[in-house]
Amino acid sequence: MIPLDPLPNLIDQVYARICDAIIDRSLLPGQRITQNELAEKLGVSRQPVSHALHLLHRQGLVAESGKRGFEVTQLDPKRIRELYEVRGALDALAARLAAQRVSSDPAGRARLENALEAGREIDRPTPLAQLIALDVDFHSAIYRLAGNSAIEEMIAPQWPHMRRSMATVLAELNYRGSAWAEHETIAAKIFAGDAAGAEAAALAHAQNAGRMTEEKLRATQVAA
């Protein structure tokens, strides 16, 4: 058998590192970046960086800027609102299905309980990247418990944009508390097998998050 080319894995690693830098704002919106600059910082050749940047460009996370250059795209409040509208519908469906399956899927229930417990450990010094990861873990646990793989497949391409938007609000201490209070409500409805209640709570949570994120982005744009 012919040995596998390790390059695709390297591309994935470079993509993930650049994507994380965009999400945690190490690379700021509007910041210009070049293949040579990134290759030097990451200690790799230009080839995997080029492939990674084109993947990010296809997702709308970077845009072309001059010869061999890219810049980090700005978050569009209208686009974020639209994404949260779609996510609200998917999250509501997932919560309803999860509540219907919770008694027959002990592993899925345990996964959600663990994600909820991890969120209870959030405090003032918790890094932003960890806040985002914990939030994603909680919702991913609900998607898994829902037992419908199409939900995860549909939302997966939008997670980078969602994670970017989360960074604009999760840094605020008051939202950390309110977001996880809403998570507690969603989980309680799911554990109780209350499909209608879980659906309503998940939809309200997504709507609140979308509204707060859009308002924060618009306020930031006005201030700039």
Secondary structure, DSSP 8 states (H G I E B T S, - for coil): -----SHHHHHHHHHHHHHHHHHTTSS-TT-EEEHHHHHHHHTS-HHHHHHHHHHHHHHTSEEE-STTEEEE----HHHHHHHHHHHHHHHHHHHHHHHHHGGG-HHHHHHHHHHHHHHHT--TT--HHHHHHHHHHHHHHHHHHHT-HHHHHHHGGGHHHHHHHHHHHHTSHHHHHHHHHHHHHHHHHHHTT-HHHHHHHHHHHHHHHHHHHHHHHHHHHHH-
